[in-house]
């Protein structure tokens, strides 16, 4: 197997990329190989933490050792969506945006990212706050509890070229974002679900145009991506029956998107969990000449090469599971194996990036308070991240 890598695909290079000492790297590879006969090549095994450096923060930043400053610690409200959607007349638990903001502020969070503006109809303000008046109410609560809104997974026009209706809705969301004091506005979806270069070219044209509109309103437009966007672009080789390419040059879809979009108007939010899933899943491709090539994905390396394009992160953790096709199961932040100490140390610029704790499966059907409990765990572990002392 020939290597075509972000850096040479040797065991030593991979060990360094994942931030492991030699003994831990070897034990990790051995364990992964033993756990799953059908697992991908060892080079794509999930990253384990040698020294997570986590514990309780007690409110102190300890100078330059802190990897995520206090004013940069955030959470996407999708993590606690059951709480914002809860009927305040039926429970004593925090319910609706205002009470959830109050609780998150008590935990120590200073930033939030929205995932829409809906809540329970009985909560103050009513079911939908997706309006200018609703945004003013939300802003008053954010200010009351010392929180800043950094972004929203909201409306990105699906059509291209834009329809008048879609453009009007997009502009309404920009207005709401500005009332809320956001620096960014985005979406939880990929620019396109296609693997073909031609479709990514169209997506880039659309995002460049939308990004220009957002920029005029003082906002950075961002796309949030899961694992599929880090698969390999199909851009050459024999064509299939529909005339589409079947092989790859080895560039990943999102790498290509970064290359062909305007860095002044298009931004990204890396979900670090899903980037590690991509590391596990997408490690070989068929080159234009038909040979099988190996290219291990390095999430932190992609950020380092495009650092200012990544103002936002989702800080989501996982434990190894080689039977579910993803390599990980989601767990509360700081209780898994993704090495956030190494990740944040490598990407640097701690006063620029805004990590948002996320846990998709935090809400529970049997424990109504679980998502907020896990939000507290996530905050404590994000606050506890420290640079390793040598």
Secondary structure, DSSP 8 states (H G I E B T S, - for coil): -EE--SS---HHHHHHHHT--HHHHHHHHHHHHHH-TT---GGGS----S-------TT--TGGGBSS-GGG-EEEGGGGHHHHTS-TTS-SS--HHHHHHHHHHHHT--EEEES-SB--TTSTT-SB--SHHHHHHHHHHHHHTT-EEEEEB-----SSS--HHHHHHHHHHHHHHHHHT-SEEEESS-S-S--BHHHHHHHHHHHHHHHHHHHHTT-EEEEEE-GGGGSB-B-EEEE-TTS-EEEB-S-BHHHHHHHHS-TTTEEEEEEHHHHHHHHHH--EEEBTTS-EEE----HHHHHHHTGGG--EEEE-EEEEETTSSSEEEEESTTSSS--HHHHHHHH--TTT-EEEE--TT---SS-TTHHHHHHHHHHHHHHT-B----
